[in-house]
Amino acid sequence: MKTRHKRLILITAGLGTLGLAAWLVLSAFQQNMVFFFTPTQVFSGEAPKGRSFRIGGMVEEGSVKRQADGVTVAFVVTDTAKQIPVTYKGILPDLFKEGKGVVAQGKLGQDGKFVADEVLAKHDENYMPSEAAYAVKKAHEDAAKQKAGEQSAAAAPQSATPAVPDAKEVK
């Protein structure tokens, strides 16, 4: 076998090995990738079924319920537009409180409840995960647009009658 053929076989084997390694790394990365979703996105069906993902928002006031076993906690995560019930079995972070930002990682159950494997809480009063802050801001904007649309729709039938100008003179 000529040196040229040996070199060609070595380069081909090296490229094949490199391609296989890249494929293995990318497939492992794909399996371990965890996406972030807001309660509105989960409610609308954008979240994956049967796969782990993160949900973030605010812990709704008055929603934290501790079970008798002392380890299981149920609470509601909201982005002010939609609410998703969350169940978590484990020790919550010390900074976990109602009305504060939270990110929970887990899966969506068949009953529409989110079963969390991990719960992350904010670390100071000014911090909220950027995705959660964006989601809350977007939900506020969407709610304001929807409310404005409802008000304009309600006002439309009343404005069908022509306006009568005041008899007072404007100076």
Secondary structure, DSSP 8 states (H G I E B T S, - for coil): --HHHHHHHHHHHHHHHHHHHHHHHHHHHHHH---EE-HHHHHTT-S-SSS-EEEEEEE-TT--EE-TTSSEEEEEEE-SS-EEEEEEES---TT--TTSEEEEEEEE-TTS-EEEEEEEE-SSTT---HHHHHHHHHHHHHHHHHHHHHHHHHHTTGGGS-----SS---
